[in-house]
């Protein structure tokens, strides 16, 4: 099942007809290319905001992505103002929250059966005698803790 199919299963057909055909009030069918384009854009944005590829087997991914597709369709249909902008801001915020759960492409440590062995010591980047000439300043009263317990 594609993301477009998930959108169709969650929203009323008439509503989708209206937002996929914004310039045709007589339309009776969902404009599938328009819906597919919005779905593909959301799938592409998923990697950007969540840090993971969109996965149709994860309900969290589907929930956020379906609402994102509708927000994209509304913004492309000419819905200006608070409605479309609010929906877009909402789905981006939800994607960022999902990123916290999904781990933002964490690299998992790989296990190895080989023991770690120290290698031969290389030449030191700094010669020890360079630091011999440096003498620290003695402590002063202002930077030494006092034993006074007034």
N, C-alpha and C positions, 0 to 999 in steps of 0.2 A: 504494500500500500504506500503510495507517495504522499508527501506532505499536502498536496492539493486535495487528495482524497480525505485526509484527516480534517481539513478545513471544511469540506463539503459535509462531512458527517457531523460536524459540531455546530454549524450555522444553518439557518433556514435558507432554503433555496431562493426564495424571493429576495431576501436581503442580499445574497451573493449575486443574483442577477443585477440588482440595482448598483452595487459597488463595482462590479466588473464591466458594466456597460453604462458608465456615467453620462454619456452623451446621446444615449439612445433610450428614451423613455418607453418605447414600444417593444423593447427586447423581452424575450420570454425564456431565453436560455442563458446559462452562465457562460461567459466568455473565457473558455478554458486556456487559450494562450496567455491572456492577461493574468489569470489566476496562477498559471504555471510560472510566469515570469516573476511575479511577486514571491512565490514560494522559493524559486531558485535564488532570488536575492537574499531572502532571509537565511537560507541554508549557507550562503556565502558569508553573511554577516555573523553567523553563529561562531565560526572559527575565530573571527576577530574579537568578539565580545566575551565568549565563553572560554576560548582557548582549546576547544575540542571540536571534532567533526560532529555534525548533527547525526543523531542516532534515532531512527524510528522505533527502536525497541525500548527506549527510555521514556517513560511518561512525563518526566520533568521536561525533557527536550520538546516533546510534542506540545505540551501545554503552553510553553513560552512561544514556540514557533507559530502555532496556530493564531494566537493573538497578534503576533508580529505581522503575519501575512495580512490580516484584516486591517491593521493600522496602515500598512503600506498601500493597500488598495484604497482606503479612505483618503490618504494624502494624495494619491495619484488621481483620484476622482474629482479633485478640485475642492475638497473639503479644506477650507482654510480656517485658521484660528485655533481655538483652544482644544477642540475635539481631536483632530488628527495629531496635533503636536503633543497633546497630553498622552494619547495612546502610544505614540512613538517613544516619548520619554519613559513611559511605563514599561514598555517591553525591553528597552535598553537597560533600565534599572534591574528588571527581572533577570536579564541575561547576565549582568554583572554579579547579581546574587547567586545565580546558578554557577558562575565561575568559581565562587568560593567553595562550593560543594564539590564541584568536578575537579578542582585542583589545578587548573591552568596549565595543563600539559606537564605535570610533574614528571621528572625523570626518576624512575624507580631504581634503587641501587641493584646492581647485578651481583649475584653471588658467585664466588669463585672457590674452587677447591684447592687452589694453590696458596701456600702460606706466603705472607709478605716477608721478603728478605731485604735487609738493608744493603744498599749498593756501596761501592767504594766511595770514600770521601773525596770530593772534588776540591780544587783549589779554592781557597776562601776568596770571596769577592772583595773583602776589605782586609788589609793587613792588620794584625793585632797591634803593632807598634804605632799605628796612626792614632789610636785612641789613648795611648799612654800619656800624651801631652795634655789631655783634657783633665782639669782638676775641678770638681764641683765646688760651688761656694759653700761655706759652712752654714749651718742653720742659724737663723736669726730668731729673736724673741717672737716676732709676729707669726712665724710659721712652725713654731714648736708648741705642742700642747703644754699647758700649764698644769701643775699639780694642785693649784689653788682651788679649794672647794668652798667658796664663799656662799 
